[in-house]
Amino acid sequence: MKKYRKWLVFLIVCSAIFLSVLDLFIVNVALPSIKTGIKGTDADMQLVIVMYIIGYASFLITGGRAGEYFGKKKVFLTGMLIFTIASLSCGLAQSAVQLNVARFIQGISAAFMVPQGIAFIPDLFPDPTKRTKMLWVYGSIAGIASVAGQFLGGLIPDLEIIPQGWRLVFLINVPIGLTAVVLGLKYLKALPVKTNGKFDFTGSILLMLTLTTLIYPLIQGRELNWPVWSILLLFLSVVLLLVFIYYQRLNIRMGKSLLISLSLFKNFDFRMGLLISLFYYLVQDSYFLINTVNLQNGMGVSSACTGMYFVCQGVGYVVASVFFTPLVARYGKYVSLTGSLIMILALVFHLIIFNLNEVPQLYIILVLFTYGVGCGTILPSLMTIALKSIPEKMMGASSGIYLTLQQVSVAFGVAIVGGVFFNQLQMPLAAPYPVAYQWATLINIGFLVIVSVLLFFAPKTKHT
């Protein structure tokens, strides 16, 4: 493969993670404009986010395995094409129902295309050192997409390029997706299918129902103060998980193909990477939740100014990603450990600065920028830690498991940390916001301390 073609193919497969992450963050910021445009309710707007996450998280493992059975190129291009069509449907939607159905389809198609993008990396970069570096770059692109999404989500709805500018939030995906499909048809190599047996459709349905009944109440339950149905769904998810495990064991006894290959969990790097990511992603979105509410409702900062502060956090992420990428192949886990320690230090300064009577803007910008530097140092490497020693043929399945854990951890983090934060706000305190913010942030610091300890004791990556 010629050198220029290798990098072109890498950009094509990276378009999957870029679009999938962009589409979540760009919508978060643009929701007020979307609500006005389709005359939706607050509940409709929550579903714009929830339907995408449910579709994405519930099918990631299935999507990862699908590439092993039907071919990575075929599944990648099919997922990208459906994602593009769903994005067009979102941009043309005339009602909240149309929009949310299209968002659900977007999430499902993203779950099929993203694991295939990761699965192509070992073929493009067979050298372990180079592969480690490119997995880091792949993770960095996800972070850059989140920053770009926040920026574009605030900017695009105000553009007067077309009537109802919010539609461009979704339509921007169409030229990118079509370009990826056209170039992918020409340049992506059809890797041989290396899995025997039939695809486990029954297991896929059971797993999808398990994850849906787990993630939906975790997201919506906290918003609605944990109604009875949300608790019942969580119990149902446990029952479905037990049924899924029993079904997988039954398949083992009968010699049938498994949806989740248990041999993956014999890989120590994979187990350690999942554990580290679990505690990291408990912090990831809960941080944004409690800081957004505290800045606006607790400290009286405007929504526009809050958005500007988070852009500064994003800039710190991008700067760190660019600076530390060349160092990861040489120093391995110590780069990640540095990032987690920077995040802990930044959160300690959050507690100090946000407790001042008068908080200068520069202080807020600096602490958020520093936190972003920490995120940009550790986040791109989390996927590398988990997947660095996974065999090529199992890369799609392992990336599906990793990304599913990521989404479940995010939901649990928002439920746990957000739950503590909002429960403290209901207490009869003289200054509820500072106290609630301190409790929630201390929990996040605790999670990051666990991340740091795990990284410290994780085996050092050997590079040649």
Stockholm file with secondary structure:
# STOCKHOLM 1.0

chainA/1-464         MKKYRKWLVFLIVCSAIFLSVLDLFIVNVALPSIKTGIKGTDADMQLVIVMYIIGYASFLITGGRAGEYFGKKKVFLTGMLIFTIASLSCGLAQSAVQLNVARFIQGISAAFMVPQGIAFIPDLFPDPTKRTKMLWVYGSIAGIASVAGQFLGGLIPDLEIIPQGWRLVFLINVPIGLTAVVLGLKYLKALPVKTNGKFDFTGSILLMLTLTTLIYPLIQGRELNWPVWSILLLFLSVVLLLVFIYYQRLNIRMGKSLLISLSLFKNFDFRMGLLISLFYYLVQDSYFLINTVNLQNGMGVSSACTGMYFVCQGVGYVVASVFFTPLVARYGKYVSLTGSLIMILALVFHLIIFNLNEVPQLYIILVLFTYGVGCGTILPSLMTIALKSIPEKMMGASSGIYLTLQQVSVAFGVAIVGGVFFNQLQMPLAAPYPVAYQWATLINIGFLVIVSVLLFFAPKTKHT
#=GR chainA/1-464 SS CCHHHHHHHHHHHHHHHHHHHHHHHHHHHHHHHHHHHHTCCHHHHHHHHHHHHHHHHHHHHHHHHHHHHHCHHHHHHHHHHHHHHHHHHHHHCCSHHHHHHHHHHHHHHHHHHHHHHHHTHHHHCCSHHHHHHHHHHHHHHHHHHHHHHHHHHHHGGGCCSSSSGGGHHHHTHHHHHHHHHHHHHHHSCCCCCCCCSCCCHHHHHHHHHHHHHHHHHHHHHHHTTCCHHHHHHHHHHHHHHHHHHHHHHHHHHHTCCCSSCGGGGGCHHHHHHHHHHHHHHHHHHHHHHHHHHIIIIISCCCHHHHHHHHHHHHHHHHHHHHHHHHHHHHHTHHHHHHHHHHHHHHHHHHHHHTTSSSCCHHHHHHHHHHHHHHHHHHHHHHHHHHHTTCCGGGHHHHHHHHHHHHHHHHHHHHHHHHHHHHHHHTSCCSSHHHHHHHHHHHHHHHHHHHHHHHHHHSCCCCCC
#=GC SS_cons         CCHHHHHHHHHHHHHHHHHHHHHHHHHHHHHHHHHHHHTCCHHHHHHHHHHHHHHHHHHHHHHHHHHHHHCHHHHHHHHHHHHHHHHHHHHHCCSHHHHHHHHHHHHHHHHHHHHHHHHTHHHHCCSHHHHHHHHHHHHHHHHHHHHHHHHHHHHGGGCCSSSSGGGHHHHTHHHHHHHHHHHHHHHSCCCCCCCCSCCCHHHHHHHHHHHHHHHHHHHHHHHTTCCHHHHHHHHHHHHHHHHHHHHHHHHHHHTCCCSSCGGGGGCHHHHHHHHHHHHHHHHHHHHHHHHHHIIIIISCCCHHHHHHHHHHHHHHHHHHHHHHHHHHHHHTHHHHHHHHHHHHHHHHHHHHHTTSSSCCHHHHHHHHHHHHHHHHHHHHHHHHHHHTTCCGGGHHHHHHHHHHHHHHHHHHHHHHHHHHHHHHHTSCCSSHHHHHHHHHHHHHHHHHHHHHHHHHHSCCCCCC
//
